[in-house]
Amino acid sequence: MSDAQQLRLNQLLLEREAQFVRVYDLEQAAARILGEPYPFSRPPLPSDLRRKTKASSRSSASPRHGLRPLEEGETMFRVTYRHFEREFIEEHDTLPALRTLCAAQGARLVILRIETLGPDDAVKALLYASPEPQKSDVPGAVD
């Protein structure tokens, strides 16, 4: 999410909170007129609704990626993923960043490989390898 989107989202959440405060104040004013608390029921809100996820965008049985903290002699994670039709390789030195990337998987973003690297950038461990072939695994494919 970009900074501008995050800022707009925060503004909308603050406006929403202000409206909830306004509703509460109105309910308190009505209770004063009645001379006793009135059991106002909370109306259903859009955020209460559970939305169905598209079956094509995320599988319910997403594969475990074998994520674990870096062990002694490992300096970072290298993750290879496909976003749309392009393949990317990123290096992360923290597990939360890698978990965020894994959680973002869907129809357009697919994790292909996760490895740990040593101080000399040599692969120390393979944590996950996708069953689908990478471009580099296909003979004649061009990256």
C-alpha positions in Angstrom: 0.0 0.0 0.0 1.4 3.4 -0.9 1.8 6.2 1.6 -1.0 8.2 -0.1 -3.3 5.2 0.1 -2.4 4.6 3.8 -3.0 8.3 4.6 -6.4 8.2 2.9 -7.3 5.0 4.7 -6.4 6.5 8.1 -8.5 9.6 7.3 -11.5 7.5 6.5 -11.0 5.5 9.7 -10.9 8.7 11.7 -14.1 9.9 10.0 -15.7 6.6 10.8 -14.7 6.9 14.5 -16.1 10.5 14.6 -19.5 9.2 13.3 -19.6 6.5 15.9 -19.0 9.2 18.6 -21.8 11.2 17.1 -24.2 8.2 17.2 -23.2 7.6 20.8 -23.9 11.2 21.7 -27.3 11.1 20.1 -28.2 7.9 21.9 -27.2 9.5 25.2 -29.4 12.5 24.4 -32.3 10.2 23.7 -31.7 8.4 27.0 -31.8 11.7 28.9 -35.1 12.6 27.2 -36.5 9.2 28.2 -35.1 9.6 31.7 -33.5 6.1 31.6 -31.1 4.2 29.5 -32.7 2.8 26.4 -31.4 -0.5 25.1 -30.3 0.7 21.7 -29.4 -2.1 19.5 -26.3 -1.9 17.3 -27.2 -1.9 13.6 -25.3 -4.3 11.4 -22.2 -2.8 9.9 -20.5 -3.6 6.6 -17.4 -4.6 8.5 -19.5 -7.3 10.3 -20.1 -9.1 7.0 -17.8 -12.0 6.1 -16.9 -11.8 2.5 -16.4 -14.9 0.4 -12.9 -15.2 -1.0 -12.5 -16.1 -4.7 -11.5 -19.6 -5.1 -9.3 -18.7 -8.0 -7.3 -16.0 -6.2 -6.3 -18.0 -3.1 -6.3 -21.7 -2.5 -7.7 -22.8 0.9 -4.8 -25.2 1.3 -2.0 -22.9 0.7 1.3 -24.7 1.0 3.4 -24.2 4.1 6.7 -22.6 3.2 8.8 -24.1 6.0 9.5 -20.6 7.4 11.7 -20.5 10.5 14.1 -17.9 12.0 17.6 -17.7 10.6 20.0 -20.2 12.3 23.6 -19.7 13.1 25.6 -19.2 9.9 22.6 -17.9 8.0 22.5 -14.2 7.2 19.3 -13.8 5.1 16.5 -15.3 3.2 16.4 -15.3 -0.6 12.9 -15.7 -2.1 12.1 -16.2 -5.7 8.5 -15.4 -6.7 6.4 -14.7 -9.8 4.2 -11.6 -10.0 2.0 -11.7 -13.0 4.4 -13.2 -15.7 7.7 -11.7 -14.3 10.0 -13.6 -12.0 11.6 -11.7 -9.1 14.3 -12.5 -6.6 14.5 -10.7 -3.3 16.6 -11.0 -0.2 15.2 -10.4 3.3 17.0 -10.4 6.6 13.9 -10.5 8.7 11.3 -13.2 9.0 8.3 -10.8 9.3 9.0 -9.3 5.9 9.1 -12.8 4.4 5.9 -13.8 6.1 4.2 -10.7 4.7 5.3 -11.7 1.2 4.0 -15.2 1.7 0.7 -13.9 3.0 0.3 -11.8 -0.2 0.2 -14.9 -2.4 -2.7 -15.2 -4.8 -3.4 -15.8 -8.4 -1.0 -13.1 -9.5 1.8 -13.6 -6.9 3.3 -17.1 -6.4 6.3 -18.0 -4.2 8.6 -20.3 -6.2 11.5 -20.8 -3.9 12.8 -19.8 -0.4 16.4 -20.4 0.6 18.6 -19.2 3.4 22.0 -17.7 2.6 25.3 -17.7 4.4 27.7 -14.7 4.8 29.3 -15.6 1.4 25.9 -15.6 -0.3 26.1 -19.4 -0.7 22.8 -21.3 -0.2 22.7 -22.8 3.3 19.2 -24.4 3.2 16.3 -24.8 0.9 13.1 -24.1 2.9 10.6 -24.3 0.1 10.5 -25.1 -3.6 7.3 -24.8 -5.6 6.2 -27.9 -7.5 5.7 -25.7 -10.7 8.8 -25.1 -12.8 10.7 -21.8 -12.7 11.7 -20.1 -15.9 15.4 -21.1 -15.2 14.3 -24.7 -14.9 12.6 -24.8 -18.3 15.0 -25.6 -21.2 15.1 -22.8 -23.8 13.2 -20.4 -21.5 14.5 -16.8 -21.4 14.5 -14.8 -18.2 
